[in-house]
């Protein structure tokens, strides 16, 4: 396990992070949402991201999907419950996986959704197994995106599709702007749309589409900050004050970087 993956596991296993995301994000998801109005909740916007991604795929009960970096499993349960898919979740955080299993069982989906502990640099799955590999805002947690893309390519069936979202830096993002963004979520670096596209092509993927949705970043993190402040008193008993204050400061850095165009976000869609 690389140092980056180990750091991510330790961060998301921490009580601070687990309680923060479960409370502020709505309990099902921990990815970025697509907002239509300022009144949209994080839960509704996050679900809209899942629905938008799913709309680009031909899915049904015969489809086998792998969700890498699956968090609390909200996308997996949506795909299983709404579209009848079989979904495997691969996630490095034991705390998130425990919550995923509990939610999946409570919704009666444990025969369709399987949860595996591990990281996407070394996937514990056979070659040519999945119709779709899916990921939301997780691929930054690796020391080698090349290795991750190679693993995705390996486990996909012929003509299988890789669809993901991620927060990315702009090509001209100043280092002093990027560093506090990385610090908030314990990252060493970020890819860009261009670097992801080059890696995909190098490994044999065909680009289907890239949909820029960067305008959603400021909306999402503004809503997260609003929810943090609204729930602050409830969070104090379960998160440390230092963690909450660092989150508030970090979120403001993310909002500023989004407004200046230094960080990007979107849906990237490739085919094997």
RALINZI-V546052 format. One record per helix or strand of 3 or more residues. SS is the DSSP state (2 for helix, 1 for strand). FROM is the first residue (numbers start at 1). TO is the last residue. If there is no record, write none. Layout:
ss=SS from=FROM to=TO
ss=SS from=FROM to=TO
This chain:
ss=2 from=3 to=13
ss=2 from=15 to=24
ss=2 from=42 to=54
ss=1 from=64 to=68
ss=2 from=74 to=83
ss=1 from=86 to=91
ss=2 from=94 to=106
ss=1 from=113 to=117
ss=1 from=130 to=136
ss=2 from=145 to=155
ss=1 from=156 to=169
ss=2 from=175 to=184
ss=2 from=193 to=202
ss=1 from=206 to=212
ss=2 from=215 to=230
ss=2 from=232 to=236
ss=2 from=241 to=259
ss=1 from=263 to=271
